């Protein structure tokens, strides 16, 4: 099954209402999608995660100019061989960021292709599903003004609960005092017995001292995890923070491959590889095995389109629990509830929340049918 074509699609659409996370203002939704075609007529889809405020054209250029020549006329089923070939041949200028995101997109597409070739979902190719229904958690709490929005954010928390979400992730990192005001407002709005699990993400807004100060406040709110309190490079800072706090520390969306995670896994409690940037499903599988050996829970990060969500669902289905017990903590799916037309409109049968859970697609590959009309509507350039 030889690769005969690799097509890249850059999608963009402006937001009617720009919003902010701690690192800046988001004015558009963007995605870098890849389609790999083979000589037997099969097609696989993948996505490169446009990290933070990253222009999607960067990973698109990587795929077109650096990775496509490696893939052409190669056997699409040689997924592991191709992953290492792509990594080693870009190692001198890659290893992180957009290059790994490009590799991720190709890798996801190859797993999708393999699923279609064998008529099996990706989770089956990974060894089977530990779960076929996955609890999603609502990601949101972005700012539309900046500071002083605790009343609106508290109302949003109530809306997530009323929509059936049993967990939600609160975006902080807008100043310690403002963060505390937000947490207190949400706590009051939900009430003591709301039964909704909370997580917090500051998107590495702080240094060690401020991160620890906020962490002690979060201990009082019994959050499931404290995400990205520091930049990914500050390994020693993570080590100190983990020792100082009782709240579990999570990180990994800004780390890449087993080589990057090999150090990070020693200083966190929850690893969050993003399948669209860590190196794809292949790298996420390897990171999971390494995390298992260190007793670190894996809970993938995802902020992409429906393709990234579909790949994450397949991966989460196949994730073993870290600490086995009758009532072991299960991984959950990040479900961004902010405006994003490349999610529900991109696939023919988008998944829906049912009784607080999302069913893992059981069709071949990623289990989705991509709508070309949506791609044509939002495509800004042929790469």
N, C-alpha and C positions, 0 to 999 in steps of 0.2 A: 504494500500500500504506500506508494511513493507520493511525496508532496509535490504538487505541480503549481500551486499558487498560494501566496500569502497576501491578503488584502487588509489594509488598515483603514479604519474609519474614525475620524475625529468629529465628535458631536459637541455642540455648544448651544446654549440658550440663555438669554439674560433673565435674571430674576426680577419679578415685579417688585418684590420687597427684599433688598439686600439684607444680609444678616452677618453677625460677627461671632467668631469664637476667639479665644484669647490671643491668637497669632495674627488676626487681621479680619478684614471685611470680605465677604464672599458676594460677588456681584453676578456670577453666572454659574450654571451647572455645566460640567464638562465631563467627557468620557473618551477614552481611547479603547476602541474595540478592534479585535483582530479576527479574521476568518481564514482558516487554513483549509485548502481543498486538496483532494488526493485523486490519483488516476483511476480509482474505482468509483468515483462519483460521490464519495462521502465528504461531509463538511463538519468542521469543528469550530466552536466559538470560544474566545477568551477575552479577558479585559486586563488592561494595565491600570492600576490605581493611580489617579492623578492626586498625589499626596498634598494635603494642605491647600496651598494656593498655587500649585504647580501647573504651568501651561501644559495641556495634553499633547501638544505638538512635540514635546521633548521625547517622550517614550515612543511616539509614532515614528520619529526620525530614527531612533535606535532600532526599532523593529525593521524598518525599511532598509536601512543602510548597513546595519551590523549583523542582524540575526537572520533575515531572509536568505542571504547567500549561503549561510550555514545549513539551512533547512532544505533547499531545493534538491529534488531527486533523492532525498533520504527517506528511509522507511519510517512512516509516521508512528508505527508501533514501538520504535526504539526510544521510548520516552526518557528513560534514565540516561541512555547514551547521549541523546540530544541535549538533555539538560546540562550534563557535565561538559559537553563540547561547547555549548553556548557560554557557559560560565567561564571556562578556562580561556577561551578565545577572546573574551572581553575583560578578563581579570585585571589587566594593566590599567584599564580606564573605567572599570565598572565596580563591582562588588557591592555597591549601595545604590539607593535612589532610583533614578529613571531607567538605568540599564537593567537593574533587577526587576523593575516593573515590566519592562519589555519582555524579559525572559519569562516572567510570570504569565503574561498574556498568552504567549506561545505555548507554554506548558499546559495551561488550562485547556486551550484548544486541542492539544494532543490527547489529553485525557477524555475530552468530549468525543473526539474522533474514535478513540479506542472503545468507548462505550457503545458507539454506534456500530463499530465493526463486530463486536461480540454480542450486541443486542442486550447489554446490561447497563444499569445505572453505575455511575462512577463509584458510589459507595460499595457496590459489590466487587468491583475491581480492586478496591482498597482492602478487601477482606471481609466485607459484610457490614450490616448496620447494627449498632448497639441500640439505636432508637430511630423510629420513623416519624415521630411527632416531636417537634422541638419548640420549646418555649421561647418566644421572642421578647426582647426588652426594647422599650421605646427610647430612641436617642433623639434629643431635641434640646430645648432650653437655650437656643441661640438668642443673641441680643439683636434688637432692631434699633436701639438707641445707644446702648453701652452700659453704664452703671445705673443703679437706682431702678431696676426693673423687677424687683422681687415680687411685687403684687401680681404682675402679669405672669411671671414664671410660676408662681404658686397656683394660679388658675390653670396653667398648662398642665401641671402635675395632676390636678384633679381630672382634667380632660383625658389624660392618658389612662388613668384608672377606670374612668367611665367607659372608655373604648375597649376595655377588656385586657389591658396589659397588666401583668402582675409584677413587672419590674421596669425600672426606668433609669437612665443615666443622665445626670445633671452636669451641664457644662459650667465650670467655674474658671477661675484664673483672671478675674477682672479687679483684683485687689482684695486683700484678705478681709477687710471690713465689709466690702460688698458681698463677698462669698459667704461670709457668716450670716449676713442679713438674708440672703437667698435661702440658705439652708433652714434658717429659723422660720421664714415665711412658708416654705413648703411643708415643714413639720406641722405648723399650725393648721394649714389648709387641709392636709390629709388626716390629721387627727392621730391619736395614739394607737388606734387599732385598725389602721388602714390596710394592713396585710400586703402592702406593695413594697418589694425590695428595691433599695436605692443603691446606685453606684455614682461615683463622682469622677470627672475627667477635667484636668486643668490644662491639658495640651502643653505640658512642660513650660508653664508660665513663670515658674518661680525658681529661685536658688534654694540651697539646702535649708537655710534658717527659716524662710517663709514657708517652704513646703512642710517642714516639721510643725510649725505653728498651726497651719491649717489642718494638718493631719490629726493633731490632738483634738481639734474641734470635731472632726469627722468621726472620731472614736465615739463621741457622745450620740451620734446619729446611727450607729451600728450599720455602716454601709458595707455592701458585699465586697467592694474593692475601691481603691484609690488609684486612679489611672494616670499614668504619665505625670507624676509629680515633678520630675526632673528631665532634662535632656538625655537622650539615649547614651551619649558619650560619658556621662558622669557615673561610671560604675561604682566608684567608691562612695559617692553621694547616695546612691540607692542602697548600698550596704549599710551605711549609717542610718538612713531613714527606716529601713526595715528593722533595725535593732531598736530604734527609739519608739516605734509605733506598734500598736496591736492590730490596727486595721490592715488587711491584706494589700500588698502593693502589686499593681498590675502595670505592664508595659510591653511594648513590642511592635506597635504599628509602624514605628520609625526605625526598626531594625530589620536586617535582611539576611537570609540564608542561615544554614547551620553554623557558619563561621562567625557571624555576628551574634547569634543567639547563644553560642557556646559560653560566652562570658556573662551575658545578661541573665541567663537562667540561674546563676549562682546567687543573684541578689534580689530576686522577685518571687512572688507567690503565685501570680497568674501571668502566663505568657499569652500575648495577643498578636500572633503573626497575622498579617493581612494577606490573604491568598493572592491578591492582585499586585502585591509588591514584595513579598518575602522570598519569591522564587517559585510561586505557583503551588499546585497541589503536591508536586514532588518534594519541594523544599518543606512545605508544611508537614508532610508525612515524616520527614527526617527530623524536623524540629520537635514534633510530638514524641518520637521515640526517645530523643535526648531528654526532653522534659520529664518523661516517665521515669527515666533512670535517676533523676534528681528529685522526684516527688513534687514537681511543679505542675499545677493545673494548666491546661491549654484551653483558651476561650477566644477563638478568632475574632479579629476586628474586621468590620466591613462597612464601607461608606460609598460603595460604587453603585453601578446600575443593576438591573435585574440579572445580568450575567454573573457579576461578582457575587450577588446574593445566592444565585443558584449553585455556584461553585462552593460557597461557604456552607450551604445546607448539606451538600453531598459530603463535605469534609466533616462537619459536626456530626452527621449521622454515624460516621465511622470512627469517631474519637472514643478511645477507652477512657473510663474514669480514672483519675489519678490515685485515689485512695478508696479501694473497694470496700463497700459495706452494703447492708440491706437498703439503706437510705442515703446512698452516696450523692454528693453534689453533682448535678448534671451540667454540661455546657449549654449555653443559651445563645440565641441568635441576635446580633445587633440589627435593629430595624429602625432606620432613620425615617422619621416622620415629617421632616421638612420637605419643602417643595422640590420635586425631582421627577420630571417627565420621562426620564430614561429608565424608570423602574416599572411602573404598572403598564405603560404603553409599549414597552419594548418587546414583550413576549405575548404570545397568543393566549396563554392561560395563566395569568398572574395568580400567585398564591394569596390566600386570604386568611385572616385570623379567625379560627373556629374554636370556641370554648377555651380561649387563651393559648392556643397552640397553632403551629404551622406544620402542615404535612410535607414531608420530604418527597419531591417528585420521584417517581419510580420508573419513568421512561428511560430509554437508552441515553448514555452520556450524562449531560447535565440535566436532562429531562425537560428542556424548554425548546420551544419553536420561536426563533427570532423573527420579528416583523421587519422586513426590509423597508416598508413604507415609513415606519418611524425613523429608521436610520436615514433615509433619503430626506425626510423633513428637517432633520437637525444637523445633517452633515455639513461641515463648513469647508472642507478641502479634501481632495484626493491625495493621499500620501504615497 
